[in-house]
Amino acid sequence: MNIGIVCYPTFGGSGVVATELGKALAAKGHQIHFISYRQPVRLDSFHENIWYHEVNVSDYPLFDYQPYELVLASKLVDVVKYEQLDLLHVHYAIPHASAAYMAQQILKTEGIDIPFITTLHGTDITLVGKDSSFEPVITFAINQSNAVTAVSESLKKDTLDHFKVNRSIEVIPNSICFEGCEAPELDLELQKSIAPNGEKILAHVSNFRPVKRVCDVVKIFAKVRAEMPCKLLLIGDGPDRHVAETFCREHGISDDLIVLGKVKDTQRVLGIADLFLLPSESESFGLAALEAMAAGVPVISSNTGGIPEVNEDGFSGYLSNVGDVESMANNALSLFQNEEKLNQFKEQAFGQAKKFDILNILPIYEKLYKRVVEMKGVKLF
């Protein structure tokens, strides 16, 4: 099948998931065309059956804000026509779904009927989408999509609760690519450089926005460190990074804080951690938790949104109420102080992550693609 995938190219979860999905589809022989304003972060080398089409936004003095949605729609029309696409799969509602609808209607005037699938990932619904200025357009784009998927039952519920959706939404969880059957090999040299005296390592990956509650991350770290030697790895960047660093300086624990910034090879870094912290205010799925578990790292998290669908309490980690730093710190200590139990949780976390192997999720998408194309009566090029 000839498939166009529209996504954001950044480090964020939706772009990562979309790129890995496209790469897996290409490996099975599908022709995949990525369409975005920049090459996706995870598309950093040549792959057979994959093409990238850049959306160029010109700088016109007339516009204070560039009309990306219109330029994207025009690019979609061009790619569909000249690459003879069978289907568009757009990730993130804003502005991808509305641009896809616009392209679909333009193409109909030329006798081309291109279906599009919209995958909802989270903040497009739970944050941006709730803005009343976006609501009518997002509602319309969701309802006009030929199929809609959400990455968790929690996100599906939020969508139905906050939008006047008159169509079905299928839940297809995020996935992760396992290249082998075993947990990744531990980078002993990296581990030694971070924890030279065998200290336990806590890790956190995010975009450091307030919703991630990075202050809770460092508070948990401080409580654990007060009981035993440990290090904290912060991976990523964003507005609350400075807040976290300031807290550690003020509490005299900055020597045990390592801030790595944005890292492409997160699995290598996560692999040296003993526990992963995710105390978020909300998460539509919890991809960061899944990636940690895939590296064999148990997760100490809040119980909000889609996280309980990923992190199984008392098995792959522990769940606590949002803001309950005391409970999260105690859960971390309960594992750190029992090496046998910690090792058991590491094995279980990896096993839990395997349920979300892309090889398990891919056939679900392929079945959906086939159904949507046949439903529309589109002739496969």
N, C-alpha and C positions, 0 to 999 in steps of 0.2 A: 504494500500500500504506500502511497505517496502522501506524506503527512507534514503539515506545517505546524510548528510549535512556537507559540508566542509567549515570551516570558521576560522577566526582568533579569539583567545579566549580573546582578550583584551577589554578594556573599549570603544574602537572605535565603531563608528556607525554600520559598517557592521557586526561585531560580535554580537552586541546587537540585531540587527534586525533579523539576522539568528537564534539566539538562541530563541528569542520570537516566531518566526515563527514555529520553530521545536516544541516548547512546546505546541503551539496552535494546531498543526497537531496531536500531540500525544493525546491531550485531545479529539480529534475527533475519536480516535481509530487507527490512522496510527502508524506504527512501525518506530521510528526515531533513527538513528544512527549518533551521532556527531563524527566527525573525525578531530582532531587537535593535536597540540603539547602540549597543556595544557587544562585542563577543562575550558570551557567558563565561564566568570565572572558571567553571569546571570543563569548559570546552577549550583546553589549552594545548591541544596537539591534534594532528591530523587523524581523522577517523573515517573509515570506509563507509559509504552510504550517507554521509552527513555533509550538508551545505549550510553556510551561514549567510544571511542577507541583512545587511545593515540598514537601519532606518535613519536617513540623514535629515536632520532638522536644521533648516537654514535660519540665519539670524536676520529677520526683517525688522527695520526700525519701527514699523507700524505696530508690532506686537510687544507688549510688556512681558507677556508669557507666551512662549512658543506653543503652537497648536499641535502638540504631539499626537493626539488622538486622530486628527485629520490626516497627518502625514503617515501615521501607521496604517490607517484604513487604505490610503492610496497604495502603500507598499504591499499590503495584503492582496489587493486587486492585481497588482503587477505579478507577484509571485505565483498566485493561484493560476493566472492565465498562462504565463510563460513557462512555469515548471509543471503545469498540469496536475495540480494537487487534487487529491480526493477528499481531503478533510483538513479542517483547522482545529487545533487543540490549544485553547488559550488558558494560561495560568494566571490567576489573579483577576478579579472582576474589573478593577479600575486601571487604565481605561481599555483594557484588552477586549473585554466582552462587547462593549459598545462599539469599538472600532471594528471588530469582527462582524457584528450585525450590519454596520454601515457598508462594509466591503461586500457582504453577502447580497445586500439589496442592489448595489451597483452592478455586481456581476450578473444578477438575474436579468437586467436589462440587455445583457449581451448573450442570453441564453445559457448561462452557466449557473448551476445550482450547487453551491458549495455549503455543506453543513458545517457547523462548528460546535465544539464541546467546551464548556466553561468549567474549569476546576477552581473551586473556592479554597483559599489557603488559610485565611485567618483575619488579619488586620483589614483586609478589603471589606470584611463584613463587620467585625467586632469593633473596629476603630473608625476607619475612614468612611465606611459605608453607612454608619449611623449619623453622619453629618447630614442634616436635612437638605442641604444644597445638592447632595449627590443622590439621595434616596430615590427619586423618581427614575433617574437614568439607570441606576443599578438594578432596581426592581424590573424595569422594562427589559434590560439586557439579559437578566437571568431567565425571565419568562420566555424570551424569544430564542434562547439557546436551544439547539436541537437535543442536547443532553446536558445535565449539570451534575457535577460530582463535588463532594466535600471530603476533606481529609480525615474527619472524625465525626462520630455521632454527636458530640458536643457542638461542633461547628454547624452541623446540619440543623440542630435544634435552634441555635442562635439565629440562623438565617430565616427559618420559618417563623420565629418569634418576632423578628424585627422588620421583616419585609413581607409585602403582600404577594407571596409566591404562590402561583396557581399550577405548579408543575411538580413532578417528582424530583427528588435529589437522591442520588446514589452515593453511598459512602464507600470510598476506595482509599484506604490509608496510605500515608507516605511510605516510601520504601527505602531500602539501603542496599548498596551493591556489595555483596560478599565475593571477593575474588577466589577465596579458598574456603575450606570447611572448618578451619580452626581459627581461634582468635589470633589477631596479629602478633607477630613476634615482638617481644619486649626490647626496646632500645636501651640497653644497659648503660651505654655511654651517656645518653641524654639524661636518663634517670639519675646517674651519679652526679652529673653537673648541677641538677636541680636540687637534689637531696643528698649531699655528700656524706652525711652521717646516718643515712638510712631513715630519715624522717618520713612520716606519712605525707602523701601529697593529695590535696584537695584541688579540684579544677572547676572552672566555670567558663562557658563559651556563650557569648551573646553579642548584640549590638549596643549594649549598655544604655538602653533607653529606660526611663522610669518604670515601665511595666515589668522589666526584668528584676526589679528590686535588688540591685547590686549592693545596696547598703546592707541588706539582709545577708548577702553572701559573705561580706567581710565581718559582720557581727557573728555569724556562725563560726567562721574561721577563728575569730578572737576567742570565743568560748572553748573551742576544741583545743586551741594552742595553749590556753591556760591550764589544761589538764595533761598535755603531752606535746612533744616536739612535732611540728608539722609545717608544711609549706602550702602556699596558695598560688595556683597558676590561673591568671586571668588571660583569656584568649579572646581577641576581638577589640573593638573600639567603639566609642560613642560618647554621648554627652555626660553620662554618669561615671565615666572612668576616673575623672579628676576627683569626684566625690569619694570613690573607693580608696584612691591613693591617699587623699587627705586624712580619711578616717584611720588608715593604718599608720600614718606618720604620727598623728595625735595620740595614738594608743601604743606607740613604741614597738610596733610589730612589722614595720615596713621592710626590715631586713629579711623577713620570711615571705615577702610578697614578690612574685615574679610576674610582670606584665609583658606579654609577648606581642600584643597588638594583633593585627589581622594575619592569619596563617592559613595558607591553602591546604597544607597537609595536616589537617587537624587530627586524623586518626593516629599518626605517629606520636603526636604530643599527648593525646588523650590516653594512649596505651601505657604511659608511665604513671598515670594517676591511680590512686586507690579508691577515691570516691568522687562523684560528680555532683555539684550543687546546682539546683534549678528551683529557686524559691519564688518563681514568677507570680505576678498578680493575675495574669491570664495567659493561657497558651491554647491555641486551637488544636494543636497536636503534640508538640514537644519533640521536634526533630533533633534538637541538641541532645536531649536525653537518649533518644534512640541511637545516635552516633556514638555516645559514650558507652552505652551497653554493648554496641557492636565491637567496641574495643575491649570488652570484658570489664567494664567499670560500673559498679552499682550506683544507683542514683538516689540522692536525698532531695526530695522535691516537695512542692506544694501539691495539693489535690485538686487543682482548678482545671477547668476546661477539658481538653483531651488528654492531659497527662496520665490520668488513671487508666486510660485505654492502652497506654504504652508501658508505663512503669507499674508493675504489680507489687502492691504493698506487702512487705514481709517476704518477698521472693527475689525480685530484681533490685530491690531498694526499699525505701520507706516513703510514705506520704504523710504530710502534716497540713494543717490549716494554713492559709496564707498569712504570713506575718508571725507565725509561731516559731520564732528563732530558737527558743529554748528546746522545743521538741526536736527540731532538726539537728541541733547540736548534740543532743542526747542520743539520737539515732546514729549519728556519725560515730560518736564515742563508743556506742555499744558494739559496733563492728570493728573499730580500731583496737578495742581492748580484747577482742576474741579473734585471733588470727585464723583459726579453723573456720569460724562462721564467716569471716570476711572472704576467705577463699571460696567458700561454698556460694556466697552471693555473687562473686565474680563469675563463676561458672554459670549460675542461673541467669545472670544478666545477659550473658552472651547467648544463652539458649533462648531467652525471651526475644532478643533482637532478631534471631534467625527467623522468627515468625513473619518478620517484615522484609525478608529477603526479596529483592526485586524480581527474582525468578518466580516467586509466589504471586506477586502483584501484577506482573506483566501480562499474563493471560487474561486477567480480568479486564484490563484496558483494551487488549486486542479484541476481546469479545464485544465490548462496548463499541469500539470503532466499527466493527463489521455490522453490528445492529443498526447504528446510526446511518451509515452509508446506504445500507439496504432499505432502511425506512424511508430515506429521502428519494430512493430510486436513482441515485447518482451513478452514472456510468463510470467505472473505474478506468482511468487512462492506461 
